[in-house]
Amino acid sequence: MSDAPRPARGNSARVLARKLALQGLYRWQLNRCPWQDLMSEFELATEAARADREFFQALVQQVCEHSEELDAQLTGWCDRPAAQLDPVEHAALYIGLQELRAHPEVPFRVVISEAVALARRFGATDGHNFVNAVMDKAARELRPHER
């Protein structure tokens, strides 16, 4: 039996990809760089072999390339401009919003649950409540057919 890491599979690989995307997008907000630099950092992460690389890349690339559009949408659902959001909550919202927009294979309830879980794990004490409220508004508008 080989000691080589197994290829990423299933939901746990996507959960891990979201976690790594949150970390990368947090850093990206503090120090903007090309999304390809975040991919290079992803490759160095000890958890990278277990994560869904393609899903990670899609999230990071799409968020970095469409951040102004995403921020405009977020501002409509938030009580403050996107630029004033906590970076962890902002990253969780970026990921959730991008999933709602570009990954219809992921049910909206899963998207919301995952965004809230990221905010709960890495964000401020009650940040997950804010993320939940914003993601619920976003899902109502972007995925009305799933309600």
N, C-alpha and C positions, 0 to 999 in steps of 0.2 A: 504494500500500500504506500502511495506517495505522500510526502509531507507538503506537497504543493497546495496552495489555497484552492478551495473549490470555487467554481464560477458562481456569480451571484444569481440567485433565483428567488422568486416569490415575493410576498409582501414584506418580509423582513429586510430584503435587499433594498426595497424602495423606501422603507422607513429609515434605514441607514443612509441612503442617498439624500433624503430630505434633511437629515441631521447635518450631514457634511455640507449640503447646500446652504443651510442656515449659517453655519460657521463661515463659509466662504463669502456669502453675501453680507454678513456682518462686517467682515474685514473690508470688503469692497466698498461699503458705505463710508467707512472711516478713511480709506485710502484707495481711491478709484484706480483701477488698472484694467487692462484688457481681460475679457473673460477667459482667454486662453491661459493667462497666468494662474487663474483659479484652478483650471484643469491640472496644471503642473503641480500645484500644491495638493490637489486631491490625490494625485498619483503617489505622493509621499506619505499620505495618511495611513496609519497602521490598519485601519478598518476598510480601506479602499477595495481590497480584494473581495470583501463580502457585500459590498454595495453595488447597486445597479448603476453602472457607469454611464450608460446611455441616458438613463432618466436624470441622473445628476447633471450631465452635460446639457441636456435639453432645458432643464430648469434654469441653470446658471446662465447659459447663453441667451435664452429668451428674456430673462429678467434684465440682464445687463443691456441688451440691445433695445429693450422696450421700456426701460425704467420711467421715462417721462410720461409715457402713455399710461402705465400702471399707476404712477403717482397721481395723475389727473383723475383716474377712476377712484382711487382710494380716497382722495380728498372729498369726493362726493358722498362717501359713506362714513367719513370720520367727522369728529367734532373739532378737528384742527387740521392745518395743512400737513401733507405727508412729510414735508421737511422737518416738522416738529415732533415726529413720532420717535419713540425709543428705538434704537437700531435693532434690537432683538425682535421686538414686536413688528417692526417694519419688515425685517427679513422674513418672518413667519407669514406676514400678510402678502408679501411679494410671492412667496412660494405657493400659498393657497390660491391667490388670485390667478397666478399663471396656470395652475392646475385646472381651475375652473374654466379658464379660457381655452386652453390648448390640449387638455387631456380628458376628453369626454368618456373614455373608458374607465375613469376613476369616478365612482359615484360621489355626488356632492357631499353626502354625509361623511364619507371617508375623508374628503378634502378638508372639511371643517374640523373634523376630529383630529386629523394629523397636524393642522396648523395650531390648534389649541394645545395639543400635547407638546409641540415645540416651544410655544410661549410659556407653558406651565413649567417645563423642565429648565429652560434657559433664561426666561424673562423675569421681570419684576413680579412682586408678590401677587398682584391682581391683574397683571397684564393679560393673562389668558382670557379673562372675562371680556376685556376690550376686543381682543382678537376674535373671540366667539361672536360678539355682536356685529362686528364689521363683516366677518365672513358670512354670517347669516344674511345680511343685507345684500352682499355681493351675489350669493347663491340665488336669492330670490329674483334678482335681476338677470343674471347670466344663465341660470338653469331653471327657468320657470316650468319647463316641461317635466322636470323630475319631482316636483312637489306633489 
